Amino acid sequence: MKYSYEFKRNPLGYLRIILPQEINLFSDFIEDIVFETEVDEYIDIVHKVMGGDYDEFEIEGNATSVLIKKDTTAKREILKLVKEVDEDSVLHALQCLNQDFYDPGQKKRNLKLFALENGHLTKTSSYQKVLQNEEYRTYIEDLIIYGIFRYEKEFKEGYYGVPHLKLYEQYQMGDAALLSNYRKSHSAFRGSGLLSNGNDYFLFIDLHKEEDIKESINYHDEFINERIFQWQTPNSTAPNSDRGKNIVFNQDRGIHLHLFIRKYKEIDGKTEPYIYIGKGNTVEYEGEKPITVTMELENEVPASLYTEFTKRV
């Protein structure tokens, strides 16, 4: 539906639009509209809101002014930064903010900032009190801006699917839970070299084992070349077990084997991150408890990274 409109300067000299009488609510001036290119879209929104058939907006007003308030969704805001995002990842992110996957210790140590109820995320009263402190508020805003900046720099607008993993980026074990929409305690993603979430298996591999490591877990994991990797399963895994079959027949069973590699567990007392080298598919296997698995990588490891992983120092 088309409406006529005109622009007029308000008492302060600012150019504003005057809505036609049919959709005029309380105020003559709609303050946010200053360009003609925005008019048709905005008037259409007003018409739909007044007709009650535009659920994404609500009217807030008093006797002298009116505001057309948009009900912002998380997905809409995320899509301002990336080209695509799936609904389940958005929900999982909101559940994380709600501390749904914190263990009791984490809940005790961390102030709850948000509450999720019926799909709506709101700030808790405790967080609102924190934000009243200008110093804290500025610090939090800086963290958010920096986080967005880093994401844009490292990931740009690309969509990496679920799990949200980018080749050759650095990760910790717990990241796999967060980025694969794991819906149990995320602190469970630690300690073991093989973790899973549905059909996604995450292999965390140290190429060089510690000198005092027990022989029973001194697995022989190594690159054969830039495209072939040999990995040994945990020593409790048999090829006729369900987990064993998922590993040795991963393609037939729809299992994705994600490989995270680091050369050393620690350097100078500091824990090293893993580097994600993509998915691998089993082409050969032998033995049991552990199973020695030969995998073909879906992505050839770049020469510089391969050299870094394999050179002796």
C-alpha positions in Angstrom: 0.0 0.0 0.0 1.3 3.4 -0.9 0.9 6.6 1.2 1.7 10.2 0.5 4.2 11.9 2.7 6.2 15.1 2.9 9.3 16.4 4.7 9.3 19.3 7.0 11.9 20.9 9.3 11.1 20.6 13.0 11.6 23.5 15.4 15.3 22.6 15.8 15.8 22.8 12.1 16.2 19.1 11.4 14.5 17.6 8.3 11.9 15.0 9.3 9.1 13.1 7.6 5.4 13.8 8.3 3.3 10.7 8.0 -0.1 10.8 6.4 -3.2 10.9 8.6 -4.1 7.3 7.9 -1.1 5.9 9.7 -0.3 8.9 12.0 -0.3 7.7 15.6 0.6 10.4 18.2 3.4 12.5 16.8 3.8 14.4 13.5 7.4 13.6 13.2 9.1 10.3 12.9 12.6 11.2 14.1 14.6 8.3 12.5 13.6 8.9 8.9 15.6 11.6 7.2 16.2 10.1 3.7 13.6 9.6 1.0 15.1 6.2 0.2 14.0 4.9 3.6 10.5 6.2 3.5 8.6 3.5 1.6 10.1 0.7 3.7 9.4 2.4 7.0 5.8 3.4 6.1 5.1 -0.2 5.0 6.4 -1.3 8.5 4.1 1.2 10.2 1.1 0.0 8.2 1.8 -3.7 9.0 2.4 -2.9 12.7 -0.9 -1.0 13.0 -2.7 -3.8 11.2 -1.4 -6.3 13.7 0.2 -8.6 11.1 3.9 -7.8 11.7 5.0 -9.8 14.7 8.6 -8.7 14.5 7.7 -5.2 15.7 5.8 -3.7 18.6 4.5 -0.2 19.3 5.8 1.7 22.4 4.3 5.1 22.8 2.8 7.8 25.0 0.6 10.8 24.4 3.2 12.8 22.6 5.5 10.3 20.8 5.6 6.9 19.4 8.4 4.4 18.8 8.2 1.4 16.4 10.4 -1.1 18.3 11.9 -4.0 16.4 12.1 -7.3 18.2 15.7 -8.1 17.4 16.6 -11.8 17.0 20.1 -13.2 17.6 20.2 -14.7 14.1 19.5 -11.4 12.5 22.3 -9.7 14.4 24.7 -12.5 13.6 23.9 -12.3 9.9 25.2 -8.7 9.9 28.7 -10.2 10.4 28.5 -13.5 8.5 26.8 -14.9 5.3 25.1 -17.8 7.0 24.4 -19.3 10.4 22.2 -22.3 11.3 19.3 -22.1 13.8 20.7 -24.8 16.1 24.0 -23.0 16.5 22.2 -19.8 17.5 20.2 -21.7 20.1 23.3 -23.5 21.4 25.1 -20.2 21.8 22.1 -18.8 23.8 22.1 -21.9 26.0 25.8 -21.4 26.6 25.2 -17.9 27.8 22.5 -19.3 30.0 25.2 -21.6 31.6 23.2 -24.7 30.5 26.4 -26.7 30.0 28.4 -25.5 33.0 29.4 -28.0 35.6 28.6 -27.2 39.3 32.1 -25.8 39.9 31.8 -23.4 36.9 28.4 -22.2 38.0 29.8 -21.5 41.4 32.8 -19.6 40.1 31.1 -17.5 37.4 28.5 -14.8 37.8 25.4 -15.6 35.7 25.0 -12.7 33.2 22.0 -13.9 31.1 18.8 -15.8 31.5 17.1 -17.7 28.7 13.4 -18.3 28.9 11.0 -19.2 26.1 13.6 -18.3 23.5 14.3 -14.8 24.9 17.7 -13.9 26.4 17.8 -11.2 29.0 20.4 -9.7 31.2 20.3 -10.8 34.8 19.9 -8.2 37.6 23.4 -9.0 38.7 24.8 -8.2 35.3 22.8 -5.0 35.0 24.4 -3.9 38.3 27.8 -4.6 36.8 27.0 -2.5 33.7 26.0 0.5 35.9 29.7 0.8 36.7 31.1 2.9 33.9 34.6 1.4 34.1 33.3 -2.2 34.0 30.9 -1.3 31.2 33.6 0.2 29.1 35.9 -2.8 29.7 33.1 -5.2 28.6 32.3 -3.2 25.5 36.0 -3.2 24.6 36.1 -6.9 25.0 33.1 -7.4 22.7 34.5 -5.1 20.0 37.8 -6.8 20.1 36.2 -10.2 19.9 34.2 -9.2 16.8 37.4 -7.7 15.3 39.4 -10.8 15.8 36.6 -13.0 14.4 36.3 -10.8 11.3 40.1 -10.9 10.8 40.4 -14.7 11.3 37.2 -16.1 9.9 35.8 -13.3 7.8 32.2 -13.9 6.6 32.6 -17.6 5.8 30.3 -20.4 7.0 32.2 -23.5 8.2 29.2 -25.6 9.1 28.8 -27.7 12.2 31.2 -28.3 13.8 32.4 -24.7 13.1 36.1 -25.6 12.5 38.5 -23.8 10.2 41.5 -25.5 8.7 44.9 -24.9 10.4 43.4 -22.7 13.2 44.4 -23.3 16.8 42.0 -25.0 19.2 41.8 -26.4 22.7 39.9 -29.6 23.5 37.0 -27.7 25.0 36.5 -25.7 21.8 35.3 -28.9 20.1 32.3 -29.1 22.5 31.4 -25.5 22.0 31.8 -25.6 18.2 29.9 -28.8 17.6 26.8 -27.8 19.7 27.5 -30.4 22.4 24.6 -30.4 24.8 26.2 -31.9 27.9 28.7 -30.5 30.3 31.5 -29.0 28.1 34.0 -29.8 30.8 33.7 -33.4 29.8 35.8 -32.5 26.7 39.2 -33.0 28.3 41.7 -35.6 29.3 41.0 -38.1 26.5 42.5 -38.1 23.0 39.3 -39.3 21.5 36.0 -37.4 22.1 32.8 -37.6 20.2 29.5 -35.7 19.6 27.1 -37.7 17.6 28.7 -38.6 14.2 31.6 -36.3 14.8 34.8 -37.9 16.3 37.5 -35.5 17.5 41.1 -36.9 17.6 43.5 -34.9 19.7 47.0 -36.1 19.0 50.4 -35.3 20.5 53.1 -36.3 18.0 55.9 -36.3 20.6 55.0 -38.0 23.9 56.4 -37.1 27.3 59.6 -39.0 28.3 58.0 -40.5 31.4 54.7 -41.6 29.6 53.4 -45.1 30.4 54.1 -47.6 27.6 50.4 -48.5 27.6 49.5 -45.0 26.3 52.7 -44.4 24.3 50.8 -44.4 21.0 52.6 -44.4 17.7 51.0 -41.5 15.9 52.9 -40.0 12.9 52.6 -38.5 9.5 53.5 -40.9 6.7 53.4 -38.0 4.2 51.5 -34.8 3.7 48.3 -36.8 2.9 48.6 -39.9 5.0 48.5 -40.1 8.8 48.9 -43.1 11.1 47.0 -43.0 14.4 46.5 -45.5 17.2 43.1 -45.6 19.0 42.8 -45.6 22.8 44.1 -49.0 24.1 40.6 -50.1 25.1 39.2 -50.0 21.5 38.6 -53.2 19.7 37.6 -53.3 16.0 34.5 -55.3 16.7 33.1 -52.7 19.2 30.7 -50.1 18.1 33.3 -47.3 18.5 35.9 -49.4 16.8 33.6 -50.0 13.8 32.8 -46.3 13.6 36.5 -45.6 13.3 37.7 -48.3 10.9 34.6 -48.1 8.7 34.0 -44.4 9.2 32.8 -43.5 5.7 30.4 -46.4 5.4 28.9 -45.5 8.8 28.8 -41.7 8.2 31.4 -40.9 10.9 33.5 -37.8 10.5 37.0 -38.1 12.0 38.4 -34.6 12.8 42.2 -34.5 13.5 43.8 -32.0 15.9 47.6 -32.2 16.0 50.2 -30.6 18.2 53.9 -31.4 18.2 54.4 -31.1 21.9 52.0 -31.1 24.8 54.0 -28.3 26.5 56.8 -25.9 25.7 58.5 -24.1 28.5 55.8 -25.2 30.9 53.0 -23.7 28.8 50.3 -25.9 27.3 50.3 -25.8 23.5 47.1 -25.5 21.4 46.2 -28.1 18.8 46.1 -27.3 15.1 43.1 -28.6 13.1 44.2 -30.3 9.9 40.7 -31.3 8.8 39.0 -34.7 8.4 40.6 -38.1 7.6 39.2 -41.3 6.3 40.4 -44.8 7.3 42.0 -46.7 4.4 43.7 -49.4 6.4 43.7 -50.8 10.0 45.4 -53.6 12.0 45.5 -54.9 15.5 43.3 -54.2 18.4 43.5 -52.5 21.8 44.8 -50.3 20.3 43.9 -50.4 16.6 46.5 -48.9 14.3 44.6 -46.8 11.8 46.0 -45.4 8.5 44.0 -42.4 7.3 43.9 -40.4 4.1 43.5 -36.7 4.9 40.8 -34.8 3.0 43.2 -31.9 2.8 46.9 -32.1 2.1 48.9 -30.5 4.9 50.7 -27.4 3.6 54.5 -28.0 3.2 55.5 -25.4 5.8 53.2 -26.9 8.5 54.2 -30.4 7.6 57.8 -29.5 8.0 57.0 -27.9 11.4 55.3 -31.1 12.5 57.9 -33.5 11.3 61.3 -31.9 11.6 63.5 -33.0 14.5 64.8 -30.4 16.9 
